[in-house]
């Protein structure tokens, strides 16, 4: 696919959203991962758009990903949220995995908040912990920027030195302190999935400096960096990675843990957005 074709597809999707939510100009975009989509239900004056109504917008086939775009206000702050995302392992091309984040950025957001369910690699982590993402390792074997570059979207070789904005991280720390929510910090590593990692792979990832592992998020962060949009990231540690517990890994455990911590997660996100809104 040519770069101009990507731009036209993104702009067609943006035009459809603006038609369905006329005059709405979001300042923050949120991508809500497995089991974390409930936050979008709290938005005021919400406009809900199923992904199926948006041209070229990929649809998730995974349980816990509702597949809806929700636009609305959070304490007066205009936000656009994705209830669920797509993954490379579902059979999508790299550009398609990054497409939704491109649409959010093209809508004019100033900040992107990415969230996910992740396996804990750091042996100090416990199930149910929240982790602020400080950096990432892209070991998924693909990059959403592969192919012709569209200069109107960003440079051929985007800098990733501060993929997760340091100022946003400080704001997240402050929000956690105010809400008395314990928050970990660490490096998120992305693999392609859909199989979970082996104990040997987890030992390797720990040696490389990873604290949590998942199958998403990194493509969206790369796309945001490409388009000059600052990012904050939060992982919910929904299970301990392979070899760290006797329990078999399952998506059911992921969903159950995410549901259990959704109130704490929502509280942290609410305070963070409130603080973030003052600086945008």
DOROGU-834934 format. One record per residue (C-alpha): residue number from 1; residue in one letter; chain; x, z, y. Coordinates in steps of 0.25 Angstrom, whole numbers, plus 5000, padded with zeros to 4 digits. Example, Ala and Ser with C-alpha at 12.3 -4.5 7.8 and 13.67 -1.06 7.14 Angstrom:
// residues 2
{pos:1; code:a; unit:A; px:5049; pz:5031; py:4982}
{pos:2; code:s; unit:A; px:5055; pz:5029; py:4996}
***
This chain:
// residues 280
{pos:1; code:x; unit:A; px:5000; pz:5000; py:5000}
{pos:2; code:x; unit:A; px:5005; pz:4996; py:5014}
{pos:3; code:x; unit:A; px:5007; pz:5006; py:5025}
{pos:4; code:x; unit:A; px:4997; pz:5000; py:5034}
{pos:5; code:x; unit:A; px:4987; pz:5000; py:5022}
{pos:6; code:x; unit:A; px:4989; pz:5015; py:5021}
{pos:7; code:x; unit:A; px:4987; pz:5017; py:5036}
{pos:8; code:x; unit:A; px:4974; pz:5009; py:5036}
{pos:9; code:x; unit:A; px:4969; pz:5017; py:5024}
{pos:10; code:x; unit:A; px:4972; pz:5031; py:5031}
{pos:11; code:x; unit:A; px:4966; pz:5026; py:5044}
{pos:12; code:x; unit:A; px:4953; pz:5021; py:5037}
{pos:13; code:x; unit:A; px:4952; pz:5035; py:5030}
{pos:14; code:x; unit:A; px:4954; pz:5042; py:5043}
{pos:15; code:x; unit:A; px:4944; pz:5033; py:5050}
{pos:16; code:x; unit:A; px:4933; pz:5037; py:5039}
{pos:17; code:x; unit:A; px:4936; pz:5052; py:5041}
{pos:18; code:x; unit:A; px:4934; pz:5050; py:5056}
{pos:19; code:x; unit:A; px:4921; pz:5043; py:5054}
{pos:20; code:x; unit:A; px:4916; pz:5054; py:5045}
{pos:21; code:x; unit:A; px:4921; pz:5065; py:5055}
{pos:22; code:x; unit:A; px:4921; pz:5059; py:5069}
{pos:23; code:x; unit:A; px:4929; pz:5065; py:5080}
{pos:24; code:x; unit:A; px:4936; pz:5075; py:5070}
{pos:25; code:x; unit:A; px:4951; pz:5076; py:5073}
{pos:26; code:x; unit:A; px:4957; pz:5086; py:5063}
{pos:27; code:x; unit:A; px:4970; pz:5093; py:5067}
{pos:28; code:x; unit:A; px:4973; pz:5099; py:5053}
{pos:29; code:x; unit:A; px:4972; pz:5093; py:5039}
{pos:30; code:x; unit:A; px:4971; pz:5101; py:5026}
{pos:31; code:x; unit:A; px:4973; pz:5096; py:5012}
{pos:32; code:x; unit:A; px:4967; pz:5107; py:5003}
{pos:33; code:x; unit:A; px:4972; pz:5107; py:4989}
{pos:34; code:x; unit:A; px:4967; pz:5111; py:4975}
{pos:35; code:x; unit:A; px:4956; pz:5122; py:4977}
{pos:36; code:x; unit:A; px:4959; pz:5124; py:4991}
{pos:37; code:x; unit:A; px:4949; pz:5115; py:4997}
{pos:38; code:x; unit:A; px:4939; pz:5126; py:5001}
{pos:39; code:x; unit:A; px:4945; pz:5128; py:5014}
{pos:40; code:x; unit:A; px:4939; pz:5114; py:5019}
{pos:41; code:x; unit:A; px:4925; pz:5120; py:5017}
{pos:42; code:x; unit:A; px:4927; pz:5130; py:5028}
{pos:43; code:x; unit:A; px:4928; pz:5119; py:5039}
{pos:44; code:x; unit:A; px:4918; pz:5118; py:5050}
{pos:45; code:x; unit:A; px:4910; pz:5106; py:5054}
{pos:46; code:x; unit:A; px:4916; pz:5099; py:5041}
{pos:47; code:x; unit:A; px:4915; pz:5085; py:5038}
{pos:48; code:x; unit:A; px:4918; pz:5082; py:5023}
{pos:49; code:x; unit:A; px:4922; pz:5069; py:5018}
{pos:50; code:x; unit:A; px:4924; pz:5066; py:5003}
{pos:51; code:x; unit:A; px:4937; pz:5059; py:5000}
{pos:52; code:x; unit:A; px:4929; pz:5048; py:4994}
{pos:53; code:x; unit:A; px:4923; pz:5044; py:5007}
{pos:54; code:x; unit:A; px:4937; pz:5042; py:5013}
{pos:55; code:x; unit:A; px:4944; pz:5028; py:5011}
{pos:56; code:x; unit:A; px:4956; pz:5029; py:5002}
{pos:57; code:x; unit:A; px:4956; pz:5044; py:5002}
{pos:58; code:x; unit:A; px:4960; pz:5048; py:4988}
{pos:59; code:x; unit:A; px:4951; pz:5058; py:4980}
{pos:60; code:x; unit:A; px:4956; pz:5069; py:4972}
{pos:61; code:x; unit:A; px:4952; pz:5071; py:4957}
{pos:62; code:x; unit:A; px:4957; pz:5085; py:4956}
{pos:63; code:x; unit:A; px:4948; pz:5097; py:4955}
{pos:64; code:x; unit:A; px:4949; pz:5106; py:4967}
{pos:65; code:x; unit:A; px:4951; pz:5094; py:4976}
{pos:66; code:x; unit:A; px:4937; pz:5092; py:4983}
{pos:67; code:x; unit:A; px:4941; pz:5078; py:4989}
{pos:68; code:x; unit:A; px:4935; pz:5080; py:5003}
{pos:69; code:x; unit:A; px:4940; pz:5079; py:5017}
{pos:70; code:x; unit:A; px:4934; pz:5090; py:5026}
{pos:71; code:x; unit:A; px:4935; pz:5089; py:5041}
{pos:72; code:x; unit:A; px:4931; pz:5101; py:5049}
{pos:73; code:x; unit:A; px:4935; pz:5112; py:5058}
{pos:74; code:x; unit:A; px:4942; pz:5125; py:5054}
{pos:75; code:x; unit:A; px:4941; pz:5135; py:5066}
{pos:76; code:x; unit:A; px:4940; pz:5124; py:5075}
{pos:77; code:x; unit:A; px:4952; pz:5116; py:5070}
{pos:78; code:x; unit:A; px:4948; pz:5102; py:5065}
{pos:79; code:x; unit:A; px:4954; pz:5100; py:5051}
{pos:80; code:x; unit:A; px:4953; pz:5090; py:5040}
{pos:81; code:x; unit:A; px:4954; pz:5095; py:5025}
{pos:82; code:x; unit:A; px:4956; pz:5088; py:5012}
{pos:83; code:x; unit:A; px:4949; pz:5095; py:5001}
{pos:84; code:x; unit:A; px:4958; pz:5091; py:4990}
{pos:85; code:x; unit:A; px:4969; pz:5080; py:4989}
{pos:86; code:x; unit:A; px:4973; pz:5069; py:4979}
{pos:87; code:x; unit:A; px:4986; pz:5070; py:4971}
{pos:88; code:x; unit:A; px:4996; pz:5060; py:4966}
{pos:89; code:x; unit:A; px:4993; pz:5064; py:4951}
{pos:90; code:x; unit:A; px:4978; pz:5059; py:4953}
{pos:91; code:x; unit:A; px:4984; pz:5045; py:4953}
{pos:92; code:x; unit:A; px:4985; pz:5042; py:4968}
{pos:93; code:x; unit:A; px:4996; pz:5034; py:4975}
{pos:94; code:x; unit:A; px:5005; pz:5042; py:4984}
{pos:95; code:x; unit:A; px:5000; pz:5036; py:4997}
{pos:96; code:x; unit:A; px:4986; pz:5041; py:4992}
{pos:97; code:x; unit:A; px:4990; pz:5055; py:4990}
{pos:98; code:x; unit:A; px:4995; pz:5056; py:5004}
{pos:99; code:x; unit:A; px:4983; pz:5048; py:5010}
{pos:100; code:x; unit:A; px:4974; pz:5060; py:5013}
{pos:101; code:x; unit:A; px:4985; pz:5067; py:5021}
{pos:102; code:x; unit:A; px:4987; pz:5054; py:5028}
{pos:103; code:x; unit:A; px:4973; pz:5053; py:5032}
{pos:104; code:x; unit:A; px:4973; pz:5068; py:5037}
{pos:105; code:x; unit:A; px:4985; pz:5065; py:5045}
{pos:106; code:x; unit:A; px:4979; pz:5052; py:5051}
{pos:107; code:x; unit:A; px:4967; pz:5060; py:5055}
{pos:108; code:x; unit:A; px:4976; pz:5067; py:5065}
{pos:109; code:x; unit:A; px:4979; pz:5081; py:5059}
{pos:110; code:x; unit:A; px:4990; pz:5089; py:5065}
{pos:111; code:x; unit:A; px:4993; pz:5097; py:5053}
{pos:112; code:x; unit:A; px:4991; pz:5095; py:5038}
{pos:113; code:x; unit:A; px:4989; pz:5107; py:5029}
{pos:114; code:x; unit:A; px:4991; pz:5104; py:5014}
{pos:115; code:x; unit:A; px:4987; pz:5114; py:5003}
{pos:116; code:x; unit:A; px:4988; pz:5114; py:4988}
{pos:117; code:x; unit:A; px:4987; pz:5122; py:4975}
{pos:118; code:x; unit:A; px:5001; pz:5123; py:4969}
{pos:119; code:x; unit:A; px:5009; pz:5130; py:4958}
{pos:120; code:x; unit:A; px:5018; pz:5141; py:4961}
{pos:121; code:x; unit:A; px:5033; pz:5139; py:4958}
{pos:122; code:x; unit:A; px:5038; pz:5150; py:4966}
{pos:123; code:x; unit:A; px:5038; pz:5162; py:4956}
{pos:124; code:x; unit:A; px:5034; pz:5171; py:4968}
{pos:125; code:x; unit:A; px:5021; pz:5164; py:4970}
{pos:126; code:x; unit:A; px:5008; pz:5168; py:4964}
{pos:127; code:x; unit:A; px:4995; pz:5161; py:4961}
{pos:128; code:x; unit:A; px:4987; pz:5161; py:4973}
{pos:129; code:x; unit:A; px:4998; pz:5161; py:4983}
{pos:130; code:x; unit:A; px:4998; pz:5152; py:4995}
{pos:131; code:x; unit:A; px:5011; pz:5145; py:4999}
{pos:132; code:x; unit:A; px:5014; pz:5138; py:5012}
{pos:133; code:x; unit:A; px:5022; pz:5125; py:5009}
{pos:134; code:x; unit:A; px:5035; pz:5125; py:5016}
{pos:135; code:x; unit:A; px:5040; pz:5112; py:5010}
{pos:136; code:x; unit:A; px:5038; pz:5103; py:4998}
{pos:137; code:x; unit:A; px:5045; pz:5095; py:4986}
{pos:138; code:x; unit:A; px:5039; pz:5082; py:4983}
{pos:139; code:x; unit:A; px:5041; pz:5080; py:4968}
{pos:140; code:x; unit:A; px:5028; pz:5072; py:4965}
{pos:141; code:x; unit:A; px:5036; pz:5059; py:4964}
{pos:142; code:x; unit:A; px:5029; pz:5052; py:4975}
{pos:143; code:x; unit:A; px:5027; pz:5052; py:4990}
{pos:144; code:x; unit:A; px:5015; pz:5047; py:4998}
{pos:145; code:x; unit:A; px:5024; pz:5039; py:5008}
{pos:146; code:x; unit:A; px:5029; pz:5029; py:4998}
{pos:147; code:x; unit:A; px:5026; pz:5015; py:5002}
{pos:148; code:x; unit:A; px:5026; pz:5008; py:5015}
{pos:149; code:x; unit:A; px:5026; pz:5018; py:5027}
{pos:150; code:x; unit:A; px:5016; pz:5017; py:5038}
{pos:151; code:x; unit:A; px:5023; pz:5020; py:5051}
{pos:152; code:x; unit:A; px:5010; pz:5024; py:5058}
{pos:153; code:x; unit:A; px:5008; pz:5036; py:5048}
{pos:154; code:x; unit:A; px:5023; pz:5041; py:5048}
{pos:155; code:x; unit:A; px:5038; pz:5037; py:5046}
{pos:156; code:x; unit:A; px:5044; pz:5031; py:5034}
{pos:157; code:x; unit:A; px:5052; pz:5044; py:5031}
{pos:158; code:x; unit:A; px:5045; pz:5056; py:5036}
{pos:159; code:x; unit:A; px:5052; pz:5069; py:5038}
{pos:160; code:x; unit:A; px:5048; pz:5080; py:5028}
{pos:161; code:x; unit:A; px:5057; pz:5091; py:5034}
{pos:162; code:x; unit:A; px:5045; pz:5099; py:5039}
{pos:163; code:x; unit:A; px:5034; pz:5094; py:5030}
{pos:164; code:x; unit:A; px:5027; pz:5107; py:5031}
{pos:165; code:x; unit:A; px:5027; pz:5111; py:5045}
{pos:166; code:x; unit:A; px:5035; pz:5124; py:5048}
{pos:167; code:x; unit:A; px:5026; pz:5128; py:5060}
{pos:168; code:x; unit:A; px:5014; pz:5127; py:5051}
{pos:169; code:x; unit:A; px:5021; pz:5135; py:5040}
{pos:170; code:x; unit:A; px:5022; pz:5146; py:5051}
{pos:171; code:x; unit:A; px:5008; pz:5145; py:5054}
{pos:172; code:x; unit:A; px:5004; pz:5146; py:5039}
{pos:173; code:x; unit:A; px:5013; pz:5159; py:5038}
{pos:174; code:x; unit:A; px:5006; pz:5165; py:5050}
{pos:175; code:x; unit:A; px:4992; pz:5162; py:5045}
{pos:176; code:x; unit:A; px:4996; pz:5168; py:5031}
{pos:177; code:x; unit:A; px:5001; pz:5181; py:5039}
{pos:178; code:x; unit:A; px:4988; pz:5182; py:5047}
{pos:179; code:x; unit:A; px:4979; pz:5180; py:5035}
{pos:180; code:x; unit:A; px:4988; pz:5189; py:5026}
{pos:181; code:x; unit:A; px:4989; pz:5178; py:5016}
{pos:182; code:x; unit:A; px:5002; pz:5178; py:5008}
{pos:183; code:x; unit:A; px:5008; pz:5164; py:5009}
{pos:184; code:x; unit:A; px:5020; pz:5159; py:5001}
{pos:185; code:x; unit:A; px:5029; pz:5148; py:5006}
{pos:186; code:x; unit:A; px:5036; pz:5137; py:4998}
{pos:187; code:x; unit:A; px:5039; pz:5123; py:4993}
{pos:188; code:x; unit:A; px:5028; pz:5115; py:4987}
{pos:189; code:x; unit:A; px:5032; pz:5104; py:4977}
{pos:190; code:x; unit:A; px:5023; pz:5093; py:4973}
{pos:191; code:x; unit:A; px:5023; pz:5086; py:4960}
{pos:192; code:x; unit:A; px:5014; pz:5075; py:4955}
{pos:193; code:x; unit:A; px:5006; pz:5082; py:4944}
{pos:194; code:x; unit:A; px:4996; pz:5082; py:4938}
{pos:195; code:x; unit:A; px:5003; pz:5090; py:4927}
{pos:196; code:x; unit:A; px:5008; pz:5103; py:4931}
{pos:197; code:x; unit:A; px:5023; pz:5106; py:4931}
{pos:198; code:x; unit:A; px:5031; pz:5111; py:4919}
{pos:199; code:x; unit:A; px:5038; pz:5124; py:4920}
{pos:200; code:x; unit:A; px:5051; pz:5117; py:4920}
{pos:201; code:x; unit:A; px:5046; pz:5108; py:4932}
{pos:202; code:x; unit:A; px:5042; pz:5121; py:4939}
{pos:203; code:x; unit:A; px:5056; pz:5127; py:4937}
{pos:204; code:x; unit:A; px:5062; pz:5114; py:4943}
{pos:205; code:x; unit:A; px:5053; pz:5115; py:4955}
{pos:206; code:x; unit:A; px:5056; pz:5129; py:4958}
{pos:207; code:x; unit:A; px:5071; pz:5126; py:4957}
{pos:208; code:x; unit:A; px:5068; pz:5115; py:4968}
{pos:209; code:x; unit:A; px:5062; pz:5125; py:4977}
{pos:210; code:x; unit:A; px:5047; pz:5123; py:4975}
{pos:211; code:x; unit:A; px:5038; pz:5135; py:4976}
{pos:212; code:x; unit:A; px:5024; pz:5128; py:4973}
{pos:213; code:x; unit:A; px:5021; pz:5115; py:4965}
{pos:214; code:x; unit:A; px:5009; pz:5106; py:4967}
{pos:215; code:x; unit:A; px:5004; pz:5091; py:4966}
{pos:216; code:x; unit:A; px:5000; pz:5088; py:4980}
{pos:217; code:x; unit:A; px:5002; pz:5091; py:4995}
{pos:218; code:x; unit:A; px:5016; pz:5084; py:4997}
{pos:219; code:x; unit:A; px:5011; pz:5070; py:4999}
{pos:220; code:x; unit:A; px:5002; pz:5075; py:5010}
{pos:221; code:x; unit:A; px:5013; pz:5082; py:5017}
{pos:222; code:x; unit:A; px:5022; pz:5070; py:5016}
{pos:223; code:x; unit:A; px:5011; pz:5062; py:5022}
{pos:224; code:x; unit:A; px:5009; pz:5072; py:5033}
{pos:225; code:x; unit:A; px:5023; pz:5072; py:5036}
{pos:226; code:x; unit:A; px:5023; pz:5057; py:5037}
{pos:227; code:x; unit:A; px:5012; pz:5057; py:5047}
{pos:228; code:x; unit:A; px:5018; pz:5069; py:5055}
{pos:229; code:x; unit:A; px:5008; pz:5079; py:5052}
{pos:230; code:x; unit:A; px:5012; pz:5094; py:5050}
{pos:231; code:x; unit:A; px:5009; pz:5101; py:5037}
{pos:232; code:x; unit:A; px:5006; pz:5115; py:5031}
{pos:233; code:x; unit:A; px:5005; pz:5117; py:5017}
{pos:234; code:x; unit:A; px:4999; pz:5128; py:5008}
{pos:235; code:x; unit:A; px:5000; pz:5129; py:4993}
{pos:236; code:x; unit:A; px:4991; pz:5138; py:4985}
{pos:237; code:x; unit:A; px:4998; pz:5143; py:4973}
{pos:238; code:x; unit:A; px:4988; pz:5141; py:4962}
{pos:239; code:x; unit:A; px:4996; pz:5143; py:4950}
{pos:240; code:x; unit:A; px:5010; pz:5146; py:4945}
{pos:241; code:x; unit:A; px:5018; pz:5134; py:4941}
{pos:242; code:x; unit:A; px:5021; pz:5131; py:4927}
{pos:243; code:x; unit:A; px:5030; pz:5141; py:4920}
{pos:244; code:x; unit:A; px:5027; pz:5152; py:4930}
{pos:245; code:x; unit:A; px:5014; pz:5157; py:4922}
{pos:246; code:x; unit:A; px:5009; pz:5157; py:4908}
{pos:247; code:x; unit:A; px:4996; pz:5150; py:4913}
{pos:248; code:x; unit:A; px:4994; pz:5135; py:4911}
{pos:249; code:x; unit:A; px:4993; pz:5128; py:4924}
{pos:250; code:x; unit:A; px:4979; pz:5122; py:4927}
{pos:251; code:x; unit:A; px:4972; pz:5116; py:4939}
{pos:252; code:x; unit:A; px:4961; pz:5126; py:4936}
{pos:253; code:x; unit:A; px:4970; pz:5138; py:4940}
{pos:254; code:x; unit:A; px:4974; pz:5130; py:4953}
{pos:255; code:x; unit:A; px:4960; pz:5129; py:4957}
{pos:256; code:x; unit:A; px:4956; pz:5143; py:4954}
{pos:257; code:x; unit:A; px:4968; pz:5149; py:4961}
{pos:258; code:x; unit:A; px:4965; pz:5140; py:4973}
{pos:259; code:x; unit:A; px:4951; pz:5145; py:4973}
{pos:260; code:x; unit:A; px:4955; pz:5159; py:4973}
{pos:261; code:x; unit:A; px:4965; pz:5158; py:4985}
{pos:262; code:x; unit:A; px:4956; pz:5149; py:4993}
{pos:263; code:x; unit:A; px:4951; pz:5160; py:5003}
{pos:264; code:x; unit:A; px:4966; pz:5165; py:5006}
{pos:265; code:x; unit:A; px:4970; pz:5150; py:5007}
{pos:266; code:x; unit:A; px:4958; pz:5148; py:5016}
{pos:267; code:x; unit:A; px:4962; pz:5160; py:5025}
{pos:268; code:x; unit:A; px:4976; pz:5155; py:5026}
{pos:269; code:x; unit:A; px:4972; pz:5141; py:5030}
{pos:270; code:x; unit:A; px:4962; pz:5146; py:5040}
{pos:271; code:x; unit:A; px:4972; pz:5154; py:5047}
{pos:272; code:x; unit:A; px:4983; pz:5143; py:5046}
{pos:273; code:x; unit:A; px:4973; pz:5133; py:5052}
{pos:274; code:x; unit:A; px:4969; pz:5142; py:5063}
{pos:275; code:x; unit:A; px:4983; pz:5144; py:5067}
{pos:276; code:x; unit:A; px:4987; pz:5130; py:5065}
{pos:277; code:x; unit:A; px:4976; pz:5125; py:5074}
{pos:278; code:x; unit:A; px:4981; pz:5132; py:5086}
{pos:279; code:x; unit:A; px:4994; pz:5124; py:5085}
{pos:280; code:x; unit:A; px:4988; pz:5110; py:5083}
***
